[in-house]
Amino acid sequence: MNIHPQFIGREGAREYAVIPIEEFRELAEALEDYRDLQALRAAKVDEAQSETRTLTSVIDELGLDKAR
């Protein structure tokens, strides 16, 4: 991705950067993808640390009839 900013300054210092709308959309999408990836990685860590149980143990605990 190439970004082509135009800068707006005040008193000789760059104060704002303006980019074409299509570049902004690409940048926003890339940021959203990155945030989604972070959330996925966090969810995988949580899942790996969570307790798991078999279906049979849940059925037994709830006293459900296995024949159904």
PDB file of N, H, CA, C and O in Angstrom:
ATOM      1  N   MET A   1       0.843  -1.167   0.000  1.00  0.00           N
ATOM      2  CA  MET A   1       0.000   0.000   0.000  1.00  0.00           C
ATOM      3  C   MET A   1       0.895   1.238   0.000  1.00  0.00           C
ATOM      4  O   MET A   1       1.798   1.369   0.826  1.00  0.00           O
ATOM      5  N   ASN A   2       0.635   2.111  -0.910  1.00  0.00           N
ATOM      6  H   ASN A   2      -0.099   2.005  -1.581  1.00  0.00           H
ATOM      7  CA  ASN A   2       1.376   3.365  -0.979  1.00  0.00           C
ATOM      8  C   ASN A   2       0.491   4.500  -0.495  1.00  0.00           C
ATOM      9  O   ASN A   2      -0.673   4.602  -0.883  1.00  0.00           O
ATOM     10  N   ILE A   3       1.045   5.346   0.351  1.00  0.00           N
ATOM     11  H   ILE A   3       1.990   5.263   0.667  1.00  0.00           H
ATOM     12  CA  ILE A   3       0.321   6.500   0.871  1.00  0.00           C
ATOM     13  C   ILE A   3       0.965   7.752   0.278  1.00  0.00           C
ATOM     14  O   ILE A   3       2.184   7.916   0.299  1.00  0.00           O
ATOM     15  N   HIS A   4       0.121   8.616  -0.243  1.00  0.00           N
ATOM     16  H   HIS A   4      -0.870   8.482  -0.259  1.00  0.00           H
ATOM     17  CA  HIS A   4       0.598   9.855  -0.862  1.00  0.00           C
ATOM     18  C   HIS A   4      -0.014  11.057  -0.141  1.00  0.00           C
ATOM     19  O   HIS A   4      -0.959  11.667  -0.641  1.00  0.00           O
ATOM     20  N   PRO A   5       0.525  11.398   1.034  1.00  0.00           N
ATOM     21  CA  PRO A   5      -0.064  12.502   1.790  1.00  0.00           C
ATOM     22  C   PRO A   5       0.340  13.866   1.238  1.00  0.00           C
ATOM     23  O   PRO A   5       1.412  14.038   0.657  1.00  0.00           O
ATOM     24  N   GLN A   6      -0.541  14.807   1.440  1.00  0.00           N
ATOM     25  H   GLN A   6      -1.411  14.666   1.912  1.00  0.00           H
ATOM     26  CA  GLN A   6      -0.223  16.214   1.235  1.00  0.00           C
ATOM     27  C   GLN A   6      -0.286  16.836   2.624  1.00  0.00           C
ATOM     28  O   GLN A   6      -1.203  16.561   3.398  1.00  0.00           O
ATOM     29  N   PHE A   7       0.678  17.661   2.926  1.00  0.00           N
ATOM     30  H   PHE A   7       1.423  17.884   2.297  1.00  0.00           H
ATOM     31  CA  PHE A   7       0.765  18.213   4.270  1.00  0.00           C
ATOM     32  C   PHE A   7       0.299  19.660   4.299  1.00  0.00           C
ATOM     33  O   PHE A   7       0.538  20.433   3.372  1.00  0.00           O
ATOM     34  N   ILE A   8      -0.359  19.994   5.369  1.00  0.00           N
ATOM     35  H   ILE A   8      -0.553  19.366   6.123  1.00  0.00           H
ATOM     36  CA  ILE A   8      -0.794  21.366   5.615  1.00  0.00           C
ATOM     37  C   ILE A   8      -0.065  21.806   6.876  1.00  0.00           C
ATOM     38  O   ILE A   8      -0.081  21.120   7.898  1.00  0.00           O
ATOM     39  N   GLY A   9       0.560  22.940   6.780  1.00  0.00           N
ATOM     40  H   GLY A   9       0.574  23.497   5.950  1.00  0.00           H
ATOM     41  CA  GLY A   9       1.353  23.377   7.913  1.00  0.00           C
ATOM     42  C   GLY A   9       0.944  24.732   8.442  1.00  0.00           C
ATOM     43  O   GLY A   9       0.154  25.464   7.847  1.00  0.00           O
ATOM     44  N   ARG A  10       1.518  25.024   9.582  1.00  0.00           N
ATOM     45  H   ARG A  10       2.161  24.429  10.065  1.00  0.00           H
ATOM     46  CA  ARG A  10       1.308  26.321  10.207  1.00  0.00           C
ATOM     47  C   ARG A  10       2.646  26.753  10.785  1.00  0.00           C
ATOM     48  O   ARG A  10       3.287  26.008  11.525  1.00  0.00           O
ATOM     49  N   GLU A  11       3.043  27.927  10.448  1.00  0.00           N
ATOM     50  H   GLU A  11       2.522  28.532   9.846  1.00  0.00           H
ATOM     51  CA  GLU A  11       4.302  28.499  10.935  1.00  0.00           C
ATOM     52  C   GLU A  11       5.487  27.580  10.653  1.00  0.00           C
ATOM     53  O   GLU A  11       6.378  27.409  11.486  1.00  0.00           O
ATOM     54  N   GLY A  12       5.473  26.995   9.457  1.00  0.00           N
ATOM     55  H   GLY A  12       4.750  27.135   8.781  1.00  0.00           H
ATOM     56  CA  GLY A  12       6.593  26.181   9.016  1.00  0.00           C
ATOM     57  C   GLY A  12       6.609  24.749   9.528  1.00  0.00           C
ATOM     58  O   GLY A  12       7.512  23.985   9.186  1.00  0.00           O
ATOM     59  N   ALA A  13       5.634  24.373  10.336  1.00  0.00           N
ATOM     60  H   ALA A  13       4.900  24.993  10.614  1.00  0.00           H
ATOM     61  CA  ALA A  13       5.593  23.005  10.872  1.00  0.00           C
ATOM     62  C   ALA A  13       4.407  22.257  10.271  1.00  0.00           C
ATOM     63  O   ALA A  13       3.325  22.824  10.116  1.00  0.00           O
ATOM     64  N   ARG A  14       4.609  20.995   9.935  1.00  0.00           N
ATOM     65  H   ARG A  14       5.488  20.534  10.061  1.00  0.00           H
ATOM     66  CA  ARG A  14       3.516  20.167   9.415  1.00  0.00           C
ATOM     67  C   ARG A  14       2.506  19.919  10.535  1.00  0.00           C
ATOM     68  O   ARG A  14       2.860  19.467  11.624  1.00  0.00           O
ATOM     69  N   GLU A  15       1.260  20.220  10.248  1.00  0.00           N
ATOM     70  H   GLU A  15       0.972  20.588   9.364  1.00  0.00           H
ATOM     71  CA  GLU A  15       0.236  20.069  11.272  1.00  0.00           C
ATOM     72  C   GLU A  15      -0.831  19.044  10.892  1.00  0.00           C
ATOM     73  O   GLU A  15      -1.403  18.389  11.763  1.00  0.00           O
ATOM     74  N   TYR A  16      -1.096  18.906   9.600  1.00  0.00           N
ATOM     75  H   TYR A  16      -0.631  19.438   8.892  1.00  0.00           H
ATOM     76  CA  TYR A  16      -2.116  17.972   9.122  1.00  0.00           C
ATOM     77  C   TYR A  16      -1.584  17.222   7.908  1.00  0.00           C
ATOM     78  O   TYR A  16      -0.744  17.723   7.161  1.00  0.00           O
ATOM     79  N   ALA A  17      -2.096  16.010   7.734  1.00  0.00           N
ATOM     80  H   ALA A  17      -2.778  15.603   8.342  1.00  0.00           H
ATOM     81  CA  ALA A  17      -1.797  15.235   6.535  1.00  0.00           C
ATOM     82  C   ALA A  17      -3.123  14.898   5.874  1.00  0.00           C
ATOM     83  O   ALA A  17      -4.058  14.453   6.541  1.00  0.00           O
ATOM     84  N   VAL A  18      -3.207  15.108   4.574  1.00  0.00           N
ATOM     85  H   VAL A  18      -2.448  15.469   4.033  1.00  0.00           H
ATOM     86  CA  VAL A  18      -4.413  14.814   3.804  1.00  0.00           C
ATOM     87  C   VAL A  18      -4.046  13.741   2.788  1.00  0.00           C
ATOM     88  O   VAL A  18      -3.050  13.855   2.074  1.00  0.00           O
ATOM     89  N   ILE A  19      -4.884  12.682   2.737  1.00  0.00           N
ATOM     90  H   ILE A  19      -5.693  12.590   3.318  1.00  0.00           H
ATOM     91  CA  ILE A  19      -4.631  11.613   1.773  1.00  0.00           C
ATOM     92  C   ILE A  19      -5.873  11.406   0.917  1.00  0.00           C
ATOM     93  O   ILE A  19      -6.982  11.719   1.351  1.00  0.00           O
ATOM     94  N   PRO A  20      -5.700  10.882  -0.293  1.00  0.00           N
ATOM     95  CA  PRO A  20      -6.853  10.593  -1.145  1.00  0.00           C
ATOM     96  C   PRO A  20      -7.800   9.601  -0.460  1.00  0.00           C
ATOM     97  O   PRO A  20      -7.356   8.743   0.304  1.00  0.00           O
ATOM     98  N   ILE A  21      -9.089   9.718  -0.731  1.00  0.00           N
ATOM     99  H   ILE A  21      -9.450  10.415  -1.351  1.00  0.00           H
ATOM    100  CA  ILE A  21     -10.103   8.908  -0.065  1.00  0.00           C
ATOM    101  C   ILE A  21      -9.859   7.415  -0.262  1.00  0.00           C
ATOM    102  O   ILE A  21     -10.072   6.638   0.669  1.00  0.00           O
ATOM    103  N   GLU A  22      -9.424   6.997  -1.430  1.00  0.00           N
ATOM    104  H   GLU A  22      -9.250   7.629  -2.186  1.00  0.00           H
ATOM    105  CA  GLU A  22      -9.183   5.571  -1.662  1.00  0.00           C
ATOM    106  C   GLU A  22      -8.043   5.062  -0.785  1.00  0.00           C
ATOM    107  O   GLU A  22      -8.111   3.943  -0.277  1.00  0.00           O
ATOM    108  N   GLU A  23      -7.009   5.857  -0.602  1.00  0.00           N
ATOM    109  H   GLU A  23      -6.953   6.766  -1.015  1.00  0.00           H
ATOM    110  CA  GLU A  23      -5.915   5.466   0.287  1.00  0.00           C
ATOM    111  C   GLU A  23      -6.407   5.405   1.733  1.00  0.00           C
ATOM    112  O   GLU A  23      -6.002   4.528   2.496  1.00  0.00           O
ATOM    113  N   PHE A  24      -7.279   6.337   2.103  1.00  0.00           N
ATOM    114  H   PHE A  24      -7.608   7.050   1.483  1.00  0.00           H
ATOM    115  CA  PHE A  24      -7.862   6.316   3.444  1.00  0.00           C
ATOM    116  C   PHE A  24      -8.658   5.035   3.659  1.00  0.00           C
ATOM    117  O   PHE A  24      -8.547   4.401   4.709  1.00  0.00           O
ATOM    118  N   ARG A  25      -9.460   4.652   2.668  1.00  0.00           N
ATOM    119  H   ARG A  25      -9.551   5.167   1.816  1.00  0.00           H
ATOM    120  CA  ARG A  25     -10.263   3.431   2.789  1.00  0.00           C
ATOM    121  C   ARG A  25      -9.371   2.195   2.937  1.00  0.00           C
ATOM    122  O   ARG A  25      -9.651   1.318   3.755  1.00  0.00           O
ATOM    123  N   GLU A  26      -8.304   2.129   2.148  1.00  0.00           N
ATOM    124  H   GLU A  26      -8.077   2.841   1.484  1.00  0.00           H
ATOM    125  CA  GLU A  26      -7.366   1.005   2.251  1.00  0.00           C
ATOM    126  C   GLU A  26      -6.720   0.963   3.634  1.00  0.00           C
ATOM    127  O   GLU A  26      -6.578  -0.102   4.235  1.00  0.00           O
ATOM    128  N   LEU A  27      -6.339   2.121   4.121  1.00  0.00           N
ATOM    129  H   LEU A  27      -6.455   2.986   3.633  1.00  0.00           H
ATOM    130  CA  LEU A  27      -5.714   2.217   5.435  1.00  0.00           C
ATOM    131  C   LEU A  27      -6.698   1.812   6.536  1.00  0.00           C
ATOM    132  O   LEU A  27      -6.327   1.092   7.463  1.00  0.00           O
ATOM    133  N   ALA A  28      -7.938   2.267   6.439  1.00  0.00           N
ATOM    134  H   ALA A  28      -8.239   2.852   5.686  1.00  0.00           H
ATOM    135  CA  ALA A  28      -8.961   1.914   7.423  1.00  0.00           C
ATOM    136  C   ALA A  28      -9.243   0.413   7.398  1.00  0.00           C
ATOM    137  O   ALA A  28      -9.409  -0.200   8.452  1.00  0.00           O
ATOM    138  N   GLU A  29      -9.298  -0.180   6.216  1.00  0.00           N
ATOM    139  H   GLU A  29      -9.163   0.318   5.359  1.00  0.00           H
ATOM    140  CA  GLU A  29      -9.537  -1.621   6.096  1.00  0.00           C
ATOM    141  C   GLU A  29      -8.370  -2.417   6.682  1.00  0.00           C
ATOM    142  O   GLU A  29      -8.577  -3.420   7.367  1.00  0.00           O
ATOM    143  N   ALA A  30      -7.154  -1.969   6.413  1.00  0.00           N
ATOM    144  H   ALA A  30      -6.986  -1.155   5.857  1.00  0.00           H
ATOM    145  CA  ALA A  30      -5.977  -2.652   6.965  1.00  0.00           C
ATOM    146  C   ALA A  30      -5.973  -2.569   8.492  1.00  0.00           C
ATOM    147  O   ALA A  30      -5.615  -3.535   9.165  1.00  0.00           O
ATOM    148  N   LEU A  31      -6.365  -1.434   9.030  1.00  0.00           N
ATOM    149  H   LEU A  31      -6.656  -0.649   8.482  1.00  0.00           H
ATOM    150  CA  LEU A  31      -6.434  -1.277  10.481  1.00  0.00           C
ATOM    151  C   LEU A  31      -7.510  -2.184  11.071  1.00  0.00           C
ATOM    152  O   LEU A  31      -7.295  -2.801  12.114  1.00  0.00           O
ATOM    153  N   GLU A  32      -8.654  -2.270  10.420  1.00  0.00           N
ATOM    154  H   GLU A  32      -8.829  -1.769   9.572  1.00  0.00           H
ATOM    155  CA  GLU A  32      -9.723  -3.157  10.878  1.00  0.00           C
ATOM    156  C   GLU A  32      -9.271  -4.620  10.836  1.00  0.00           C
ATOM    157  O   GLU A  32      -9.549  -5.383  11.761  1.00  0.00           O
ATOM    158  N   ASP A  33      -8.578  -5.010   9.767  1.00  0.00           N
ATOM    159  H   ASP A  33      -8.352  -4.391   9.015  1.00  0.00           H
ATOM    160  CA  ASP A  33      -8.048  -6.375   9.666  1.00  0.00           C
ATOM    161  C   ASP A  33      -7.065  -6.665  10.800  1.00  0.00           C
ATOM    162  O   ASP A  33      -7.080  -7.750  11.380  1.00  0.00           O
ATOM    163  N   TYR A  34      -6.220  -5.697  11.108  1.00  0.00           N
ATOM    164  H   TYR A  34      -6.208  -4.815  10.637  1.00  0.00           H
ATOM    165  CA  TYR A  34      -5.242  -5.862  12.183  1.00  0.00           C
ATOM    166  C   TYR A  34      -5.942  -6.036  13.530  1.00  0.00           C
ATOM    167  O   TYR A  34      -5.561  -6.892  14.328  1.00  0.00           O
ATOM    168  N   ARG A  35      -6.964  -5.222  13.775  1.00  0.00           N
ATOM    169  H   ARG A  35      -7.273  -4.527  13.127  1.00  0.00           H
ATOM    170  CA  ARG A  35      -7.714  -5.337  15.033  1.00  0.00           C
ATOM    171  C   ARG A  35      -8.429  -6.686  15.117  1.00  0.00           C
ATOM    172  O   ARG A  35      -8.475  -7.302  16.182  1.00  0.00           O
ATOM    173  N   ASP A  36      -8.984  -7.141  13.997  1.00  0.00           N
ATOM    174  H   ASP A  36      -8.947  -6.640  13.132  1.00  0.00           H
ATOM    175  CA  ASP A  36      -9.626  -8.460  13.970  1.00  0.00           C
ATOM    176  C   ASP A  36      -8.616  -9.562  14.289  1.00  0.00           C
ATOM    177  O   ASP A  36      -8.927 -10.503  15.018  1.00  0.00           O
ATOM    178  N   LEU A  37      -7.411  -9.440  13.741  1.00  0.00           N
ATOM    179  H   LEU A  37      -7.158  -8.675  13.148  1.00  0.00           H
ATOM    180  CA  LEU A  37      -6.360 -10.423  14.004  1.00  0.00           C
ATOM    181  C   LEU A  37      -5.975 -10.428  15.481  1.00  0.00           C
ATOM    182  O   LEU A  37      -5.781 -11.490  16.072  1.00  0.00           O
ATOM    183  N   GLN A  38      -5.865  -9.243  16.073  1.00  0.00           N
ATOM    184  H   GLN A  38      -6.023  -8.380  15.593  1.00  0.00           H
ATOM    185  CA  GLN A  38      -5.566  -9.161  17.501  1.00  0.00           C
ATOM    186  C   GLN A  38      -6.659  -9.846  18.323  1.00  0.00           C
ATOM    187  O   GLN A  38      -6.358 -10.584  19.262  1.00  0.00           O
ATOM    188  N   ALA A  39      -7.917  -9.607  17.976  1.00  0.00           N
ATOM    189  H   ALA A  39      -8.161  -9.007  17.214  1.00  0.00           H
ATOM    190  CA  ALA A  39      -9.037 -10.215  18.700  1.00  0.00           C
ATOM    191  C   ALA A  39      -9.019 -11.731  18.541  1.00  0.00           C
ATOM    192  O   ALA A  39      -9.274 -12.460  19.500  1.00  0.00           O
ATOM    193  N   LEU A  40      -8.720 -12.205  17.338  1.00  0.00           N
ATOM    194  H   LEU A  40      -8.513 -11.613  16.559  1.00  0.00           H
ATOM    195  CA  LEU A  40      -8.644 -13.645  17.101  1.00  0.00           C
ATOM    196  C   LEU A  40      -7.540 -14.279  17.935  1.00  0.00           C
ATOM    197  O   LEU A  40      -7.743 -15.328  18.547  1.00  0.00           O
ATOM    198  N   ARG A  41      -6.387 -13.651  17.958  1.00  0.00           N
ATOM    199  H   ARG A  41      -6.223 -12.799  17.461  1.00  0.00           H
ATOM    200  CA  ARG A  41      -5.274 -14.184  18.752  1.00  0.00           C
ATOM    201  C   ARG A  41      -5.624 -14.218  20.240  1.00  0.00           C
ATOM    202  O   ARG A  41      -5.299 -15.183  20.932  1.00  0.00           O
ATOM    203  N   ALA A  42      -6.282 -13.176  20.730  1.00  0.00           N
ATOM    204  H   ALA A  42      -6.546 -12.392  20.168  1.00  0.00           H
ATOM    205  CA  ALA A  42      -6.685 -13.145  22.137  1.00  0.00           C
ATOM    206  C   ALA A  42      -7.708 -14.241  22.425  1.00  0.00           C
ATOM    207  O   ALA A  42      -7.651 -14.885  23.472  1.00  0.00           O
ATOM    208  N   ALA A  43      -8.636 -14.454  21.504  1.00  0.00           N
ATOM    209  H   ALA A  43      -8.682 -13.930  20.653  1.00  0.00           H
ATOM    210  CA  ALA A  43      -9.648 -15.499  21.687  1.00  0.00           C
ATOM    211  C   ALA A  43      -9.006 -16.879  21.707  1.00  0.00           C
ATOM    212  O   ALA A  43      -9.428 -17.745  22.474  1.00  0.00           O
ATOM    213  N   LYS A  44      -7.994 -17.094  20.877  1.00  0.00           N
ATOM    214  H   LYS A  44      -7.652 -16.390  20.254  1.00  0.00           H
ATOM    215  CA  LYS A  44      -7.300 -18.384  20.865  1.00  0.00           C
ATOM    216  C   LYS A  44      -6.583 -18.630  22.189  1.00  0.00           C
ATOM    217  O   LYS A  44      -6.573 -19.754  22.692  1.00  0.00           O
ATOM    218  N   VAL A  45      -5.989 -17.592  22.747  1.00  0.00           N
ATOM    219  H   VAL A  45      -5.997 -16.679  22.339  1.00  0.00           H
ATOM    220  CA  VAL A  45      -5.322 -17.730  24.046  1.00  0.00           C
ATOM    221  C   VAL A  45      -6.356 -18.061  25.115  1.00  0.00           C
ATOM    222  O   VAL A  45      -6.139 -18.959  25.929  1.00  0.00           O
ATOM    223  N   ASP A  46      -7.483 -17.341  25.122  1.00  0.00           N
ATOM    224  H   ASP A  46      -7.660 -16.611  24.461  1.00  0.00           H
ATOM    225  CA  ASP A  46      -8.548 -17.610  26.094  1.00  0.00           C
ATOM    226  C   ASP A  46      -9.065 -19.034  25.955  1.00  0.00           C
ATOM    227  O   ASP A  46      -9.264 -19.725  26.954  1.00  0.00           O
ATOM    228  N   GLU A  47      -9.279 -19.468  24.738  1.00  0.00           N
ATOM    229  H   GLU A  47      -9.117 -18.907  23.926  1.00  0.00           H
ATOM    230  CA  GLU A  47      -9.796 -20.818  24.494  1.00  0.00           C
ATOM    231  C   GLU A  47      -8.805 -21.876  24.970  1.00  0.00           C
ATOM    232  O   GLU A  47      -9.201 -22.888  25.549  1.00  0.00           O
ATOM    233  N   ALA A  48      -7.539 -21.647  24.730  1.00  0.00           N
ATOM    234  H   ALA A  48      -7.216 -20.825  24.260  1.00  0.00           H
ATOM    235  CA  ALA A  48      -6.516 -22.612  25.142  1.00  0.00           C
ATOM    236  C   ALA A  48      -6.432 -22.727  26.658  1.00  0.00           C
ATOM    237  O   ALA A  48      -6.035 -23.767  27.184  1.00  0.00           O
ATOM    238  N   GLN A  49      -6.805 -21.666  27.358  1.00  0.00           N
ATOM    239  H   GLN A  49      -7.128 -20.821  26.930  1.00  0.00           H
ATOM    240  CA  GLN A  49      -6.722 -21.666  28.816  1.00  0.00           C
ATOM    241  C   GLN A  49      -8.041 -22.052  29.485  1.00  0.00           C
ATOM    242  O   GLN A  49      -8.097 -22.158  30.710  1.00  0.00           O
ATOM    243  N   SER A  50      -9.086 -22.263  28.713  1.00  0.00           N
ATOM    244  H   SER A  50      -9.040 -22.177  27.718  1.00  0.00           H
ATOM    245  CA  SER A  50     -10.391 -22.566  29.302  1.00  0.00           C
ATOM    246  C   SER A  50     -10.549 -24.064  29.556  1.00  0.00           C
ATOM    247  O   SER A  50      -9.886 -24.899  28.940  1.00  0.00           O
ATOM    248  N   GLU A  51     -11.449 -24.368  30.483  1.00  0.00           N
ATOM    249  H   GLU A  51     -11.987 -23.690  30.983  1.00  0.00           H
ATOM    250  CA  GLU A  51     -11.730 -25.757  30.828  1.00  0.00           C
ATOM    251  C   GLU A  51     -12.606 -26.374  29.743  1.00  0.00           C
ATOM    252  O   GLU A  51     -13.526 -25.731  29.237  1.00  0.00           O
ATOM    253  N   THR A  52     -12.319 -27.606  29.396  1.00  0.00           N
ATOM    254  H   THR A  52     -11.572 -28.129  29.807  1.00  0.00           H
ATOM    255  CA  THR A  52     -13.148 -28.311  28.419  1.00  0.00           C
ATOM    256  C   THR A  52     -13.718 -29.566  29.065  1.00  0.00           C
ATOM    257  O   THR A  52     -13.147 -30.128  30.000  1.00  0.00           O
ATOM    258  N   ARG A  53     -14.877 -29.991  28.528  1.00  0.00           N
ATOM    259  H   ARG A  53     -15.341 -29.534  27.769  1.00  0.00           H
ATOM    260  CA  ARG A  53     -15.523 -31.203  29.024  1.00  0.00           C
ATOM    261  C   ARG A  53     -16.089 -31.960  27.840  1.00  0.00           C
ATOM    262  O   ARG A  53     -16.406 -31.377  26.804  1.00  0.00           O
ATOM    263  N   THR A  54     -16.211 -33.259  28.008  1.00  0.00           N
ATOM    264  H   THR A  54     -15.954 -33.733  28.850  1.00  0.00           H
ATOM    265  CA  THR A  54     -16.788 -34.070  26.941  1.00  0.00           C
ATOM    266  C   THR A  54     -18.304 -33.979  26.987  1.00  0.00           C
ATOM    267  O   THR A  54     -18.882 -33.636  28.019  1.00  0.00           O
ATOM    268  N   LEU A  55     -18.941 -34.285  25.873  1.00  0.00           N
ATOM    269  H   LEU A  55     -18.472 -34.564  25.035  1.00  0.00           H
ATOM    270  CA  LEU A  55     -20.399 -34.304  25.813  1.00  0.00           C
ATOM    271  C   LEU A  55     -20.955 -35.334  26.788  1.00  0.00           C
ATOM    272  O   LEU A  55     -21.968 -35.091  27.444  1.00  0.00           O
ATOM    273  N   THR A  56     -20.299 -36.468  26.880  1.00  0.00           N
ATOM    274  H   THR A  56     -19.476 -36.665  26.347  1.00  0.00           H
ATOM    275  CA  THR A  56     -20.746 -37.519  27.798  1.00  0.00           C
ATOM    276  C   THR A  56     -20.762 -37.022  29.241  1.00  0.00           C
ATOM    277  O   THR A  56     -21.704 -37.303  29.982  1.00  0.00           O
ATOM    278  N   SER A  57     -19.732 -36.292  29.640  1.00  0.00           N
ATOM    279  H   SER A  57     -18.967 -36.064  29.037  1.00  0.00           H
ATOM    280  CA  SER A  57     -19.691 -35.793  31.021  1.00  0.00           C
ATOM    281  C   SER A  57     -20.795 -34.772  31.282  1.00  0.00           C
ATOM    282  O   SER A  57     -21.341 -34.729  32.384  1.00  0.00           O
ATOM    283  N   VAL A  58     -21.127 -33.965  30.306  1.00  0.00           N
ATOM    284  H   VAL A  58     -20.683 -34.000  29.410  1.00  0.00           H
ATOM    285  CA  VAL A  58     -22.214 -32.991  30.454  1.00  0.00           C
ATOM    286  C   VAL A  58     -23.556 -33.717  30.559  1.00  0.00           C
ATOM    287  O   VAL A  58     -24.384 -33.376  31.403  1.00  0.00           O
ATOM    288  N   ILE A  59     -23.769 -34.710  29.707  1.00  0.00           N
ATOM    289  H   ILE A  59     -23.096 -34.987  29.020  1.00  0.00           H
ATOM    290  CA  ILE A  59     -25.013 -35.500  29.747  1.00  0.00           C
ATOM    291  C   ILE A  59     -25.154 -36.174  31.109  1.00  0.00           C
ATOM    292  O   ILE A  59     -26.233 -36.162  31.702  1.00  0.00           O
ATOM    293  N   ASP A  60     -24.069 -36.758  31.600  1.00  0.00           N
ATOM    294  H   ASP A  60     -23.192 -36.767  31.118  1.00  0.00           H
ATOM    295  CA  ASP A  60     -24.099 -37.409  32.917  1.00  0.00           C
ATOM    296  C   ASP A  60     -24.395 -36.402  34.028  1.00  0.00           C
ATOM    297  O   ASP A  60     -25.203 -36.669  34.918  1.00  0.00           O
ATOM    298  N   GLU A  61     -23.743 -35.256  33.971  1.00  0.00           N
ATOM    299  H   GLU A  61     -23.087 -35.039  33.248  1.00  0.00           H
ATOM    300  CA  GLU A  61     -23.929 -34.235  35.004  1.00  0.00           C
ATOM    301  C   GLU A  61     -25.368 -33.724  35.037  1.00  0.00           C
ATOM    302  O   GLU A  61     -25.914 -33.465  36.110  1.00  0.00           O
ATOM    303  N   LEU A  62     -25.972 -33.581  33.876  1.00  0.00           N
ATOM    304  H   LEU A  62     -25.529 -33.792  33.005  1.00  0.00           H
ATOM    305  CA  LEU A  62     -27.347 -33.084  33.799  1.00  0.00           C
ATOM    306  C   LEU A  62     -28.380 -34.189  34.005  1.00  0.00           C
ATOM    307  O   LEU A  62     -29.575 -33.917  34.115  1.00  0.00           O
ATOM    308  N   GLY A  63     -27.919 -35.418  34.056  1.00  0.00           N
ATOM    309  H   GLY A  63     -26.948 -35.639  33.966  1.00  0.00           H
ATOM    310  CA  GLY A  63     -28.827 -36.536  34.254  1.00  0.00           C
ATOM    311  C   GLY A  63     -29.746 -36.781  33.074  1.00  0.00           C
ATOM    312  O   GLY A  63     -30.881 -37.225  33.250  1.00  0.00           O
ATOM    313  N   LEU A  64     -29.272 -36.500  31.888  1.00  0.00           N
ATOM    314  H   LEU A  64     -28.351 -36.140  31.745  1.00  0.00           H
ATOM    315  CA  LEU A  64     -30.081 -36.692  30.686  1.00  0.00           C
ATOM    316  C   LEU A  64     -30.005 -38.138  30.225  1.00  0.00           C
ATOM    317  O   LEU A  64     -29.020 -38.835  30.469  1.00  0.00           O
ATOM    318  N   ASP A  65     -31.056 -38.571  29.562  1.00  0.00           N
ATOM    319  H   ASP A  65     -31.856 -38.005  29.364  1.00  0.00           H
ATOM    320  CA  ASP A  65     -31.117 -39.938  29.050  1.00  0.00           C
ATOM    321  C   ASP A  65     -30.277 -40.028  27.782  1.00  0.00           C
ATOM    322  O   ASP A  65     -30.523 -39.293  26.826  1.00  0.00           O
ATOM    323  N   LYS A  66     -29.306 -40.903  27.763  1.00  0.00           N
ATOM    324  H   LYS A  66     -29.106 -41.500  28.540  1.00  0.00           H
ATOM    325  CA  LYS A  66     -28.420 -41.057  26.606  1.00  0.00           C
ATOM    326  C   LYS A  66     -29.121 -41.727  25.431  1.00  0.00           C
ATOM    327  O   LYS A  66     -28.646 -41.629  24.300  1.00  0.00           O
ATOM    328  N   ALA A  67     -30.236 -42.404  25.673  1.00  0.00           N
ATOM    329  H   ALA A  67     -30.622 -42.484  26.593  1.00  0.00           H
ATOM    330  CA  ALA A  67     -30.920 -43.147  24.613  1.00  0.00           C
ATOM    331  C   ALA A  67     -31.672 -42.237  23.650  1.00  0.00           C
ATOM    332  O   ALA A  67     -31.987 -42.659  22.537  1.00  0.00           O
ATOM    333  N   ARG A  68     -31.956 -41.048  24.032  1.00  0.00           N
ATOM    334  H   ARG A  68     -31.700 -40.706  24.936  1.00  0.00           H
ATOM    335  CA  ARG A  68     -32.722 -40.147  23.157  1.00  0.00           C
ATOM    336  C   ARG A  68     -32.001 -39.820  21.921  1.00  0.00           C
ATOM    337  O   ARG A  68     -32.513 -39.074  21.086  1.00  0.00           O
TER     338      ARG A  68
END
